[in-house]
Structure formats: structure tokens, C-alpha cells
Amino acid sequence: MRSRGAAKRYGRALFSLARDEGRVDAVRQELGRFTGVLEASSELREVLLRPLYPVAERTAVLQAIADRIGASPLLHKFFGLLIHHRRIVELEAVLQEFDRLADLAAGRVQARVASAAPLSEPQRERLRAALAARTGSEVRLEVEVDPGLLGGIVAKVGDLVYDGSLKTQLAQLRANLTKGQ
């Protein structure tokens, strides 16, 4: 059974340890390399995330990956802890919490943007600048195309949603026209 609360605790613990060592950005880069290796190999994900493989075997595989990416002793120990406590299956949620805290500490916010069509780099930069002005923070964009949108974009920054979709604009126009009658 997966526990989002436990994943958050592990993410907070890793962030706290990385912050205490003054290595938040370095740990983030190491984690990025680690996830890159996992994403590139379905066999590695299978061995690490399926409990049918013995703990010793999964620990050895995890430590080999950590050696390969040049992981710090902190990550070596942390990965071993995740395997030992059977929390490696929650790795994605742990890393999301670590990223969230690292962004928060650096004064950055994550914006998830859904657009009707792919955005060009100049459009992304204008959007990033507009959201930064609105939030007063540096903005990291995560953009995905949503074929369900007729046009425009929907941006979510934390708990705030900026809905500039064509559907919403048409609904507002309709409401304004019906009020005027």
C-alpha cells in the first residue's frame, strides 16, 4: 500500500539533510541523473520497484546505479534506507516533495501549464515572465499539450489556477451577454 504521507516525510528528510550539508542543488542534480538512468531502463525499474526481487539484490543494483552517476554518500545511504524500509516504490513522490521544497527554499514556484497547442520558446518565455510578475517568484514551467482544450492555456501555480482557455473565455462572454439583456 502506498502512502503519500510517508513519501512526503522521506522527501522532507532528504531535503533537510541536503540543506544541512549545503548541497541542495548538487543533490537535485544527482537525483536528476538517477531518474534519467531509471527512465532509460525498464529492466532496472522492474528490479528496483518490484518486491519479488530480494532486498540484497535490489540494494546492490541501486548502489551500482548510485556509483555510476557519482552519487554522494548522502544519496547512497538514502537509497539504501528506501530499499530497507520498502519505500523505494514511492521514489517518484519522494523526489517530487524534495523538488517542491528545493524550489520553495530557492524562491521558485512550479507552474503546470496545459495548452491547446505546443508553445514556442518565445511563448514559453513570455508566459514564464507573466507568471513571475503575478507570483513575485521565479517560475519553472512544466508544459503539456491538452487536446481537450479548444484554444488558450490553463496554468496552475500552487493552489492558484489561471484559466485562459477558450472555453472559459466563451463562458464569460456568454455570461456577460446574458446579464446585459
C-alpha positions in Angstrom: 0.0 0.0 0.0 1.4 3.4 -1.0 1.4 6.2 1.5 1.7 9.8 0.1 2.4 11.0 3.7 5.4 8.7 4.1 6.8 9.8 0.7 6.5 13.4 1.9 8.3 12.6 5.1 11.1 10.9 3.2 11.3 13.9 0.8 11.5 16.4 3.6 14.1 14.3 5.4 16.3 14.2 2.3 15.8 17.9 1.7 16.8 18.7 5.3 19.9 16.6 5.1 20.9 18.1 1.8 20.3 21.6 3.2 22.3 20.9 6.3 25.2 19.8 4.0 24.7 22.9 1.8 24.2 20.6 -1.2 20.6 21.0 -2.2 21.3 21.9 -5.8 24.0 19.2 -6.1 21.7 16.5 -4.7 19.0 17.7 -7.1 21.3 17.2 -10.0 22.3 13.7 -8.7 18.6 12.8 -8.4 18.1 14.0 -12.0 20.8 11.8 -13.2 19.4 8.9 -11.2 15.9 9.3 -12.6 17.4 9.6 -16.1 19.0 6.2 -15.7 15.8 4.7 -14.4 13.7 6.2 -17.2 16.1 4.7 -19.7 15.8 1.2 -18.5 12.6 -0.7 -17.8 14.6 -3.6 -16.5 16.2 -1.5 -13.8 12.8 -0.1 -12.8 11.5 -3.7 -12.7 14.3 -4.9 -10.4 14.1 -1.9 -8.0 10.4 -1.4 -7.8 9.1 -5.0 -7.6 9.3 -6.6 -4.2 9.7 -10.0 -5.8 13.4 -9.4 -6.0 15.4 -9.9 -2.8 16.4 -6.8 -0.8 20.1 -7.6 -1.1 19.8 -7.8 -4.9 17.8 -4.6 -5.1 20.3 -2.8 -2.8 23.2 -3.9 -4.9 21.6 -2.7 -8.1 20.7 0.6 -6.5 24.2 1.1 -5.2 25.7 0.3 -8.6 23.5 2.9 -10.2 24.4 5.4 -7.5 28.1 4.7 -8.1 27.6 5.1 -11.9 26.0 8.5 -11.5 28.6 9.7 -9.0 26.1 10.0 -6.2 27.2 11.4 -2.9 27.4 9.3 0.3 24.2 11.0 1.4 22.3 9.6 -1.6 23.9 6.2 -1.2 22.6 6.0 2.4 19.3 7.4 1.5 18.7 4.9 -1.4 19.7 2.1 1.0 17.2 3.4 3.5 14.4 3.5 0.9 15.1 -0.1 0.0 15.4 -1.3 3.6 12.1 0.4 4.6 10.3 -0.8 1.5 9.7 2.8 0.3 11.5 2.7 -3.0 8.2 2.2 -4.7 7.3 5.7 -3.6 10.5 7.2 -5.1 8.7 9.4 -7.6 6.6 11.0 -4.8 9.7 11.4 -2.6 11.5 13.2 -5.4 8.5 15.4 -6.1 8.5 16.5 -2.4 12.2 17.1 -2.5 11.9 19.3 -5.7 9.0 21.2 -4.2 11.0 22.1 -1.0 14.1 22.9 -3.0 12.1 25.3 -5.2 10.4 26.8 -2.2 13.8 27.4 -0.5 15.2 29.0 -3.6 12.2 31.3 -4.1 10.9 29.4 -7.2 7.5 28.1 -7.9 6.4 25.3 -10.2 3.8 26.1 -12.8 1.9 23.4 -14.6 0.6 24.6 -17.9 -1.8 22.9 -20.2 -2.1 24.4 -23.7 -4.2 23.6 -26.7 -1.1 23.5 -29.0 2.7 23.3 -28.4 4.2 26.5 -27.2 7.2 28.0 -28.9 10.2 29.1 -26.8 9.3 32.8 -27.1 5.8 32.0 -25.9 7.1 30.0 -23.0 9.4 32.9 -22.0 6.5 35.4 -22.2 4.3 33.1 -20.1 7.1 32.5 -17.6 7.7 36.3 -17.3 3.9 36.9 -16.9 3.6 34.3 -14.2 6.7 35.5 -12.4 5.2 39.0 -12.4 2.0 37.7 -11.0 3.5 35.5 -8.3 6.6 37.5 -7.4 8.7 34.4 -7.7 10.9 32.7 -10.2 8.8 30.3 -12.2 9.7 26.8 -13.5 7.3 25.8 -16.3 6.1 22.3 -16.9 4.1 22.5 -20.2 1.9 19.8 -21.7 -0.4 19.8 -24.6 -4.1 19.1 -23.7 -6.1 18.1 -26.8 -9.2 18.7 -24.8 -8.6 22.4 -24.9 -10.1 24.3 -27.8 -7.6 27.1 -27.5 -5.6 29.1 -24.9 -3.9 27.8 -21.8 -4.6 26.8 -18.2 -1.8 27.5 -15.8 -1.7 26.1 -12.2 0.8 27.7 -9.8 0.5 26.2 -6.4 -3.2 26.5 -5.4 -3.9 29.2 -8.0 -5.4 28.5 -11.4 -5.1 31.0 -14.2 -7.6 29.8 -16.8 -7.1 31.5 -20.2 -8.8 28.7 -22.1 -11.1 29.5 -25.0 -13.9 27.6 -23.3 -13.7 29.8 -20.2 -13.5 32.9 -22.2 -16.6 32.0 -24.2 -18.4 31.1 -21.0 -17.5 34.5 -19.6 -18.6 36.3 -22.8 -21.9 34.3 -22.7 -22.5 35.3 -19.0 -21.8 39.0 -19.8 -24.1 39.0 -22.8 -27.0 37.3 -20.8 -26.5 39.9 -18.0 -26.9 42.7 -20.4 -30.3 41.7 -21.6 
